[in-house]
């Protein structure tokens, strides 16, 4: 797809993304407030880059998630054991936040078709299954986006490139019997989830994998995968929890190595004229400045490469 001259990087952001949780549950939510501020402060973005998602039609969520599960979330009637797996205290505002994040990914998918790339400040909720949530994930935003594009006839073959440090177990389960969506997860072997699902392609990495090793594997794998699958749309889950300082990850990348990862993925999308939608995923370094800078690199690269 040719990027038109008056195109602009569109980024989903809603004030509810930074919804304050009860004391003891704010980590890792601060980044959702600080990241857009940083992008505006440094001039990478202006207010014109941001759009505010709303609540999507339930039918797009129900194309991925089972009705009993979804309406238990909406009505806050999920049983206590299932709610505990999510990791956040369940509330109406938390569910609303997740629904709006899904709409951000839906709308960003449409913008990506128009401009070549689009982003969601939040999202990457890849631990949400068809019938349950876990690990801070209630609804699987990229799965919902993929189903939306297919329902609208806007994409046929979709590739999900999940480079978060944690395996995309929910995404793998959702598309396990669907050849129209190829799931690729490259993650830490000994990281959560400890019981992995089977993606179409899983690459499990040893603890402390370095920039050099990580990038060699990625550069050997992704071009072949694109050539093999011939996707007409890519979802990129660009978690920065691959960085060595991450509290929940066990890989050994530097911030610069993580940036080079993003550069390579985005360059592959652009070189092959495949629209790409990016959800931010995880990032849990103790120093919030590292998290924000690593995430900001993805937006900086999107501007440099596409606009």
KATA-V731783 format. One record per backbone hydrogen bond with DSSP energy under -1.0 kcal/mol. NH is the residue of the N-H (numbers start at 0). CO is the residue of the C=O. Records with the same first field share a line. If there is no record, write none. Layout:
BEGIN
NH->CO, CO
END
This chain:
BEGIN
6->3
10->48
11->118
12->50
16->13
17->14
18->15
24->21
28->25
31->28
32->29
33->29
34->30
37->33
38->34
39->35
40->36
41->37
44->38
48->45
49->46
50->10
59->56
61->57
63->60
64->60
65->129
69->65
70->66
71->67
72->68
73->69
74->70
75->72
76->71
82->78
83->79
84->80
85->82
94->90
95->91
96->92
97->93
98->94
99->95
100->96
101->97
102->98
103->99
104->100
105->101
106->102
107->103
108->104
109->105
110->106
111->107
112->108
113->109
114->110
115->111
117->275
118->9
119->277
120->11
125->123
127->124
128->131
133->136
134->84
135->85
136->133
140->138
143->139
144->140
145->141
146->142
147->143
148->144
149->145
150->146
151->147
152->149
153->148
157->179
158->232
159->181
160->234
161->183
162->236
168->166
169->125
170->125
171->167
172->168
173->169
174->170
175->172
177->174
180->177
181->157
183->159
184->200
185->161
186->202
187->164
188->204
190->187
200->182
202->184
204->186
207->249
208->205
213->209
214->210
215->211
216->212
217->213
218->214
219->215
220->216
221->217
224->220
225->221
226->222
227->223
228->224
229->225
231->156
233->274
234->158
235->276
236->160
237->278
239->281
242->239
243->252
245->242
246->283
251->208
252->241
257->253
258->254
259->255
260->256
261->257
262->258
263->259
264->260
265->261
266->262
267->263
268->264
269->265
270->266
271->267
272->269
273->268
275->115
276->233
277->117
278->235
279->121
280->122
289->286
290->286
291->287
292->288
293->289
294->290
295->291
296->292
297->294
299->295
300->296
301->297
302->298
303->299
304->300
305->301
306->302
END
